Amino acid sequence: MKKLTKFTLLTLITCSLLGCYNKEKLREHIQKEYDESRAINKAKGDFCYFLGSVKLPYTDEPVLESDTQWAIWNKNRLFKTLPLFAELGLLSQTPVEGQSGIYRYDLTDLGREYWHQFIDNRGNSGRKPFYNSSFCYGPKKIVKVTDITEKTYENGLYRRNQTNVYVDIDYQVLDTPDWALNNQDKLNALYRVEVKVPGKTYIDEITFIKGDDGELYHQPLAYLLVKPRSTE
């Protein structure tokens, strides 16, 4: 499992017998991972609606012929996401005097409560950082592990004859805010993942990799960055 050491936050669980898994221990471990990730990232929840790369306050920027393809995608994304969250009350939207259809956006008090920003400086030497901005909600509660299956791949992602262990879980989402609950149709129309509602049980699958020592390894669990549908 040496190839996995490139992930600095790998975690492991041991099982006393090869092929024997304790579902409750796995549930506790997965829950702990999500809880610790929220604390480290300071995200409000495990589901984050991605707005785009934007540093607030922000004023609409028209698409220019000189823009890169990435800049065009980002601006087109913001033309859709910012007005929606202004309508939901998380952003203010102020018309710019003398510029028809151009607005200035900033966080409202409600928006500050759910705002999350990851500043990405990687591979950006000499250029401005990317302010990846989102509104997050809904911590996950892992209800139970429902199934565990194994499959070995001759050419795995990390090694030959790699055995993946697929852990199926049931989970619920806590504290979905009113701005998401009351605007499900609008959010679901723009974003690729539907609003998660309290009291409903959802399913997911988490992949672990079994080492030769029988231990299970995986990359850190973190919030889901929910991206808008294509803006091309």
C-alpha positions in Angstrom: 0.0 0.0 0.0 3.0 2.3 -0.4 1.4 4.3 -3.2 -1.3 5.5 -0.9 1.2 7.3 1.3 0.9 10.3 -1.0 -2.4 11.1 0.8 -1.3 12.9 4.0 -4.6 12.3 5.8 -5.2 8.6 5.1 -7.0 6.8 7.9 -7.2 3.1 8.6 -9.3 0.7 10.5 -8.2 -2.8 11.6 -10.2 -6.0 11.6 -9.3 -8.8 13.9 -9.9 -11.5 11.2 -9.2 -11.2 7.5 -12.5 -10.6 5.7 -14.3 -9.8 8.9 -15.8 -6.3 9.3 -17.5 -4.7 12.2 -20.4 -2.6 10.8 -20.9 -0.5 13.9 -17.2 0.3 14.1 -17.2 1.3 10.4 -20.3 3.5 11.0 -18.6 5.2 14.0 -15.4 5.8 12.0 -17.3 7.3 9.0 -19.3 9.6 11.2 -16.1 10.7 13.0 -14.5 11.5 9.6 -17.3 13.7 8.5 -17.5 15.5 11.9 -13.7 16.1 12.0 -13.7 17.3 8.4 -16.4 19.9 9.1 -14.4 21.2 12.1 -11.2 21.4 10.0 -12.8 23.0 7.0 -15.2 25.2 9.0 -18.0 24.3 6.7 -21.6 24.6 7.9 -22.5 21.1 6.6 -21.7 18.3 4.2 -23.5 19.6 1.2 -22.1 22.8 -0.4 -23.7 24.6 -3.3 -20.8 25.9 -5.5 -21.3 29.5 -6.7 -18.0 29.7 -8.7 -14.7 31.4 -8.2 -15.8 34.7 -6.7 -14.5 37.1 -4.0 -17.3 39.1 -2.4 -18.3 41.8 -2.7 -18.4 41.2 -6.5 -19.8 43.2 -9.4 -21.0 41.5 -12.6 -18.3 41.2 -15.2 -19.3 40.8 -18.8 -17.7 38.1 -20.9 -14.8 39.5 -23.0 -13.3 38.2 -26.3 -9.9 38.1 -24.5 -11.2 35.8 -21.7 -9.9 32.3 -21.3 -12.4 29.4 -21.6 -12.2 29.0 -17.9 -13.1 32.6 -17.3 -16.0 32.4 -19.7 -17.3 29.3 -17.8 -16.9 31.0 -14.5 -18.6 34.2 -15.4 -21.5 32.3 -17.0 -21.8 30.3 -13.9 -21.9 33.4 -11.7 -24.6 34.9 -13.9 -26.9 32.1 -12.8 -25.8 31.3 -9.2 -25.5 34.8 -7.7 -29.1 36.0 -8.7 -30.5 32.7 -7.3 -28.9 33.1 -3.9 -29.8 36.8 -3.9 -33.4 35.7 -4.4 -33.0 33.2 -1.5 -31.8 36.0 0.8 -28.2 34.9 1.2 -26.8 37.7 -1.0 -27.7 41.3 -1.5 -28.1 42.4 -5.1 -27.7 46.1 -5.8 -28.0 47.6 -9.3 -25.0 49.5 -10.5 -25.9 53.0 -11.4 -25.7 53.7 -15.2 -25.1 50.1 -16.1 -28.3 48.3 -17.1 -28.4 44.7 -15.9 -25.2 44.9 -13.9 -25.4 44.2 -10.2 -23.1 44.2 -7.1 -23.4 41.3 -4.8 -22.5 40.9 -1.1 -23.3 38.6 1.8 -26.3 39.2 3.9 -26.4 38.2 7.6 -28.1 35.0 6.6 -25.5 34.3 3.9 -22.6 34.8 6.3 -24.0 32.0 8.5 -23.8 29.4 5.6 -20.9 30.8 3.6 -17.8 28.7 2.9 -14.8 29.7 0.9 -11.8 27.6 -0.1 -8.9 29.7 -1.4 -6.9 27.7 -4.0 -3.4 28.9 -4.6 -2.2 25.6 -6.2 -0.4 25.9 -9.6 -1.1 29.6 -9.6 2.3 31.1 -9.5 2.2 34.8 -10.3 -1.5 34.8 -10.7 -4.4 35.6 -8.4 -5.8 32.8 -6.2 -9.2 31.1 -6.9 -11.8 32.0 -4.3 -14.0 28.9 -4.6 -17.2 30.0 -2.9 -20.2 28.0 -1.6 -23.2 27.9 0.7 -23.2 24.8 2.8 -25.9 23.1 4.9 -26.9 19.7 6.4 -24.4 17.8 8.5 -24.7 14.1 7.8 -25.8 11.6 10.4 -24.7 8.1 9.5 -27.5 5.8 10.5 -26.0 2.4 9.7 -23.8 0.4 7.5 -26.1 -1.8 5.4 -23.7 -3.9 3.3 -20.0 -4.6 2.7 -18.7 -6.2 -0.5 -15.2 -6.8 -1.9 -13.9 -6.8 -5.5 -10.3 -7.3 -6.7 -9.0 -5.5 -9.8 -6.0 -6.7 -11.7 -4.9 -3.1 -12.4 -6.2 -0.9 -9.6 -5.8 2.8 -9.2 -3.0 2.4 -6.6 -1.6 -1.1 -7.2 -2.0 -4.4 -9.1 -4.4 -6.9 -7.7 -6.0 -4.1 -5.7 -8.9 -5.2 -3.5 -11.6 -2.5 -3.0 -14.1 -2.8 -0.1 -17.4 -1.1 -0.8 -19.3 0.0 2.3 -22.9 0.9 1.7 -24.4 3.3 4.3 -27.8 4.8 5.2 -27.6 8.4 6.3 -29.9 11.3 7.2 -29.3 15.1 6.9 -29.7 17.3 9.9 -30.6 21.0 10.0 -31.6 21.7 6.4 -32.3 25.4 6.5 -35.5 27.1 5.4 -33.8 28.8 2.5 -33.1 25.4 1.0 -36.4 23.6 2.1 -38.6 26.4 0.8 -36.8 26.7 -2.6 -36.2 23.1 -3.5 -37.5 23.4 -7.1 -35.3 26.4 -7.9 -32.2 24.8 -6.4 -32.9 21.4 -7.9 -33.3 23.0 -11.3 -29.9 24.6 -11.2 -27.8 22.1 -9.3 -27.0 18.5 -10.0 -27.9 17.1 -6.5 -31.3 17.5 -5.0 -31.9 19.3 -1.7 -31.6 16.8 1.2 -34.6 17.0 3.6 -34.7 16.1 7.3 -36.3 12.8 8.3 -35.5 11.0 5.0 -33.0 8.3 4.7 -30.5 8.4 1.9 -28.0 5.8 0.6 -24.3 6.2 -0.3 -21.2 4.0 -0.9 -17.7 4.6 0.5 -14.7 2.8 -1.0 -11.9 1.5 1.1 -8.8 -0.2 -0.1 -7.6 -3.4 1.6 -3.9 -3.7 2.4 -1.9 -6.9 2.4 -2.1 -6.6 6.2 -5.9 -6.7 6.1 -6.3 -3.1 7.2 -8.6 -0.7 5.3 -7.4 2.6 3.8 -9.3 5.5 2.3 -9.0 9.1 1.3 -10.4 11.6 3.8 -14.2 12.1 3.7 -15.3 15.7 3.2 -18.3 17.8 2.1 -19.8 17.2 -1.3 -19.3 20.2 -3.6 -22.5 20.4 -5.5 -21.9 22.1 -8.9 -24.4 23.8 -11.1 -25.5 22.1 -14.2 -23.5 22.9 -17.4 -23.2 26.6 -18.1 -21.5 26.2 -21.4 
